[in-house]
Amino acid sequence: MNVRCYSIVLLLLSLLLTGTARVASADKPAFVPTSYQLYYGSEPRLLKQMRDRIQPGRVIVIEMRGLQPEQVSDLVNFAHQKQAKVIAYLSIGELGQLEKANFENYLKRSPNGYPLSEIVFGKNQTFESWYVDVSYGEWRGFLMERIKRMYAQKIDGLFLDTVDTADLYFNRKEWSIPRRAKSVAAMIGLIRDIKRFDPEKFIMQNRGLNLIGKTAIVGDKSQIVVLTLDLAHQHAGNPDGLLWESAFAHTGDWIESKEREMIRIQKNGFTTVFTLGYSDTSVSEDTFFRKSQADGFIPGWASSTTKLHLELTQQPPGK
């Protein structure tokens, strides 16, 4: 590695390791996840079913924007009676249709005056959302305003979706390698900033498997090494949970190495690994639950990634 690359690595290290470590309360036992339930919808029958199924240690993931405040409050209160947690969906790597106008209004208040077209790059056609370069302070400021409003409803934390937008940064040829590295580091910093904003909140990261090890390499011939989350060890601001979505649906050296990495993460106990399988992928339900149990992961099952607002995720047989 040349001197220029090495200096960039040191700069990223100083940026990423700032902040205070989480300190457990002496009179408050640590929360140990035992199961999870994910539902993005608002159908009263399914909400009641989800509430009635709450068990101690369960993490419940909801989409707050479709719920009334009293529905959120009812679910949170009931979960607390059962020693469970309710966390809310938040997309941090994509801008959805529901928030596009709000973000544009936020940008009008920004002193820098960056247009939306500079901060987003390309569209996720499946979900009608735009990929975001999270290195822009305007995006991070917008998210923190949303988080403050969400926390005002007494939820227990956040489910950080679209972290895997960082995968696009690695290979975006239109950007210089230093800019790609900056955006990758910014995603890591954003996750940790959200956790440090209120260390008592439970933060679960979805996907972003390229960020879970110690380092990641940006570039081919010319390279920059970025220090990543290193979830197998304790670091200030790291997420409490990691969801492996579409788990066991693919094979190959890369995903198999990531599975081994997640097994180490789960065993070390600083971040809990959850799995989500789908019936419209190549893995069967039986195989999914068997492999999740063998690896020590906490599983949930659904029919499709596009139907999470229509159904509750299913638990292992007998749970």
Disulfide bonds with the S-S distance in Angstrom:
none
